[in-house]
């Protein structure tokens, strides 16, 4: 007579199924956790590496200035806000490591108060790791009363370490670009995709 093994086989199969189910459940939990962590981790990665044109933050001016010159151009855009927005000057020629300072001018052209928040980037994107801002209005809500105009200063320098990056030897111009969007937290309407009520470049 053959020994009865059916019960043992079923038990082993059930144990294996439970292990697979638990493994899959654990994988789902890990994936959900990574999805929540991915945004701050990506932002940290961009700040550290300058990836995507993300600039750096500095507490003080560079202690070193070298002879290499760089032209910094300034770009201003608005999307979904009834504002005019522009730099006070179109560009500035500096030595690498030298402190630069300009102001962007914003004015609410509407008859009601509203608020906006600016995002920014630099091009070429690879220069972001060397572009340091000491003072900046980006990612800070700016509330303007009807017809109110404000000057928003920016202080910056280009890190002399850029001169050691052979991939940037040919770079003579860096563009610093800001775009103002409606401040959703302040209850401002957000422009629909494809619409540009006041979003043309100024």
C-alpha positions in Angstrom: 0.0 0.0 0.0 1.2 3.5 -0.8 1.4 5.9 2.1 -1.2 8.7 2.3 0.5 11.9 1.5 -2.4 14.1 0.4 -2.8 16.0 3.7 0.9 16.8 3.9 0.9 18.1 0.3 -2.1 20.3 1.0 -0.6 21.7 4.1 2.7 22.5 2.3 0.8 24.2 -0.5 -1.2 26.3 2.0 2.0 27.3 3.8 3.6 28.3 0.5 0.5 30.3 -0.5 0.5 32.2 2.8 4.2 33.0 2.4 3.6 34.4 -1.1 0.6 36.4 0.0 2.6 37.9 3.0 5.5 38.7 0.7 3.2 40.4 -1.8 1.5 42.4 1.0 4.9 43.5 2.3 6.0 44.5 -1.2 2.9 46.7 -1.5 3.6 48.4 1.8 7.2 49.1 0.8 6.1 50.5 -2.6 3.5 52.8 -0.9 6.1 54.0 1.5 8.6 54.7 -1.3 5.9 56.7 -3.2 5.4 59.0 -0.3 9.2 59.4 0.3 10.0 59.8 -3.4 9.1 63.6 -3.6 11.2 64.8 -0.7 14.0 62.5 -1.6 13.9 63.7 -5.2 13.9 67.4 -4.0 16.8 66.6 -1.8 18.7 65.0 -4.7 18.0 68.0 -6.9 19.2 70.5 -4.2 22.4 68.5 -3.6 23.3 67.9 -7.3 21.7 70.8 -9.1 19.8 68.3 -11.2 17.1 69.8 -13.4 18.5 73.3 -12.9 17.9 73.4 -9.2 20.1 76.0 -7.5 21.9 75.9 -4.2 21.4 77.9 -1.0 24.3 79.7 0.7 24.5 81.7 3.9 27.3 84.0 2.9 29.1 85.2 -0.2 32.0 83.3 -1.7 35.4 84.0 -0.3 37.0 83.4 -3.7 36.6 85.3 -6.9 38.4 84.2 -10.1 39.0 86.0 -13.4 36.6 83.9 -15.4 33.5 85.9 -16.4 29.9 84.7 -16.7 26.8 86.5 -18.0 23.7 85.8 -15.9 20.4 86.5 -17.8 17.1 86.9 -16.0 13.8 85.6 -17.2 10.3 86.2 -15.7 7.0 84.5 -16.4 3.5 84.4 -14.9 0.9 81.7 -15.3 -2.8 82.2 -14.2 -2.2 85.5 -12.4 -3.2 89.0 -13.4 0.3 90.3 -12.7 3.1 91.9 -14.6 6.5 90.5 -13.6 9.9 91.3 -14.9 13.6 91.7 -13.9 14.9 95.3 -13.4 17.7 94.5 -15.8 17.9 91.8 -18.5 21.4 90.5 -17.6 24.5 91.0 -15.4 28.1 90.3 -16.2 30.1 89.0 -13.2 33.3 87.3 -12.3 32.8 83.8 -11.1 32.5 83.9 -7.3 31.5 87.6 -7.3 28.3 88.5 -5.6 25.4 89.6 -7.8 22.2 91.4 -6.8 19.2 92.4 -8.8 15.5 92.8 -8.1 12.4 91.4 -9.9 9.4 93.7 -10.1 5.9 92.4 -9.7 2.6 94.3 -9.9 -1.0 93.2 -9.4 -2.9 94.5 -12.4 -6.3 93.5 -11.2 -8.8 95.2 -8.9 -8.7 92.6 -6.2 -6.0 91.2 -3.9 -4.3 87.9 -4.8 -1.2 85.9 -4.1 1.3 83.9 -6.0 4.3 81.7 -5.4 7.3 81.5 -7.7 9.3 78.5 -8.8 12.7 78.8 -10.5 15.4 77.0 -12.4 18.6 77.8 -14.2 19.9 76.8 -17.6 22.0 75.1 -18.6 20.7 72.6 -15.9 24.2 71.3 -15.2 25.1 74.8 -13.9 22.5 74.5 -11.1 25.0 72.7 -8.8 27.2 75.9 -8.9 24.6 78.6 -8.8 24.2 79.8 -5.2 21.4 82.0 -3.9 21.7 83.9 -0.7 18.5 85.8 -0.8 15.5 84.8 -2.9 11.7 85.2 -3.0 11.0 81.8 -4.5 8.7 79.3 -2.8 7.4 82.1 -0.5 3.8 83.3 -0.9 3.7 86.9 -2.2 0.3 88.7 -1.6 -0.4 91.9 -3.6 -3.2 94.3 -3.1 -4.9 95.8 -6.2 -2.4 97.7 -8.3 0.3 97.1 -5.7 3.9 96.8 -7.0 6.8 95.2 -5.1 10.5 94.8 -5.6 11.8 91.4 -4.8 15.6 91.2 -4.4 17.8 88.2 -5.4 21.4 87.8 -4.2 23.5 85.1 -5.8 27.0 84.0 -6.9 28.4 81.3 -9.1 30.6 78.9 -7.2 34.3 79.1 -8.4 34.3 75.3 -8.3 32.5 75.4 -11.6 35.8 76.3 -13.2 37.0 72.8 -12.3 34.1 71.1 -14.0 35.4 70.3 -17.5 31.8 69.7 -18.7 31.1 73.4 -18.2 34.2 74.9 -19.8 32.2 76.3 -22.7 29.5 77.8 -20.5 29.6 81.6 -20.7 25.9 82.4 -20.0 23.5 81.2 -17.2 19.8 82.0 -17.3 17.9 82.4 -14.0 14.2 81.9 -14.7 11.2 82.5 -12.4 7.6 81.6 -12.9 4.8 82.9 -10.7 1.7 80.7 -10.2 -1.5 81.3 -8.2 -1.1 80.5 -4.5 -3.6 77.7 -4.0 -3.2 77.8 -0.2 -4.4 81.5 -0.2 -7.5 80.5 -2.1 -6.4 81.7 -5.5 -7.8 79.9 -8.5 -5.3 77.7 -10.3 -5.1 78.1 -14.1 -6.4 75.2 -16.1 -4.0 73.2 -18.2 -3.7 74.8 -21.6 -5.0 78.2 -20.4 -2.9 81.3 -20.1 -5.2 84.1 -18.9 -2.2 86.2 -17.8 0.5 83.7 -18.4 2.5 85.2 -21.3 6.1 85.9 -20.9 6.7 89.6 -19.9 
